[in-house]
Amino acid sequence: MESAAIFLVIKNITSIELIKLEEINEQQKKAYKDGGTKKAILLDDKFHAFLFSFSILKNEVLAKTIYSIRLRIKHARDVSRSLSNNPKSKMDSRISQASF
């Protein structure tokens, strides 16, 4: 799905939008270099959301599919982060609450 979205982006991107993507990418590189993993992850989400905004204008089915997948990935990340901050006794209850 993402490769289809990328094709649409490449086909339709403007120079201003490309500059914005490059800025986000540079911010993400700097965040990783500086040890800001959480910030880098947020910037990764921002980068992909920006890419997603191009596909949403051109293909509604693709946009809905990508959005659904991104929500699932975000949910999995959130659960993983919360589990890493909780004792094992709390992990089982969080896993059972996780739903896709």
HUQUI-V190640 format. One record per backbone hydrogen bond with DSSP energy under -1.0 kcal/mol. NH is the residue of the N-H (numbers start at 0). CO is the residue of the C=O. E is the energy in kcal/mol with one decimal. If there is no record, write none. Layout:
# HUQUI-V190640
nh=NH co=CO e=E
nh=NH co=CO e=E
This chain:
# HUQUI-V190640
nh=4 co=0 e=-2.2
nh=5 co=1 e=-2.8
nh=6 co=2 e=-2.0
nh=7 co=3 e=-1.7
nh=8 co=4 e=-2.3
nh=9 co=5 e=-3.1
nh=10 co=6 e=-2.1
nh=11 co=7 e=-1.7
nh=12 co=8 e=-2.4
nh=17 co=13 e=-2.2
nh=18 co=14 e=-2.0
nh=19 co=15 e=-1.9
nh=20 co=16 e=-2.2
nh=21 co=17 e=-2.4
nh=22 co=18 e=-2.3
nh=23 co=19 e=-2.3
nh=24 co=20 e=-2.5
nh=25 co=21 e=-2.4
nh=26 co=22 e=-2.4
nh=27 co=23 e=-2.2
nh=28 co=24 e=-2.3
nh=29 co=25 e=-2.3
nh=30 co=26 e=-2.3
nh=31 co=27 e=-2.4
nh=32 co=28 e=-2.5
nh=33 co=29 e=-2.5
nh=34 co=31 e=-1.3
nh=35 co=30 e=-3.2
nh=36 co=34 e=-1.5
nh=39 co=35 e=-2.6
nh=40 co=36 e=-2.4
nh=41 co=37 e=-2.1
nh=42 co=38 e=-2.4
nh=43 co=39 e=-2.1
nh=44 co=40 e=-2.2
nh=45 co=41 e=-2.2
nh=46 co=42 e=-2.8
nh=47 co=43 e=-2.5
nh=48 co=44 e=-2.6
nh=49 co=45 e=-2.2
nh=50 co=46 e=-2.2
nh=51 co=47 e=-2.8
nh=52 co=48 e=-1.7
nh=53 co=50 e=-1.1
nh=54 co=50 e=-1.2
nh=55 co=51 e=-2.1
nh=58 co=54 e=-2.3
nh=62 co=58 e=-2.7
nh=63 co=59 e=-2.5
nh=64 co=60 e=-2.2
nh=65 co=61 e=-2.8
nh=66 co=62 e=-2.5
nh=67 co=63 e=-2.2
nh=68 co=64 e=-2.3
nh=69 co=65 e=-2.9
nh=70 co=66 e=-2.2
nh=71 co=67 e=-1.8
nh=72 co=68 e=-2.4
nh=73 co=69 e=-2.7
nh=74 co=70 e=-2.4
nh=75 co=71 e=-2.5
nh=76 co=72 e=-2.5
nh=77 co=73 e=-2.7
nh=78 co=74 e=-2.6
nh=79 co=75 e=-2.5
nh=80 co=76 e=-2.8
nh=81 co=77 e=-2.4
nh=82 co=78 e=-2.4
nh=83 co=79 e=-1.8
nh=85 co=82 e=-1.3
nh=89 co=86 e=-1.5
nh=90 co=86 e=-1.1
nh=91 co=87 e=-1.2
nh=93 co=89 e=-1.8
nh=94 co=90 e=-2.7
nh=95 co=91 e=-2.1
nh=96 co=92 e=-1.2
nh=97 co=93 e=-1.2
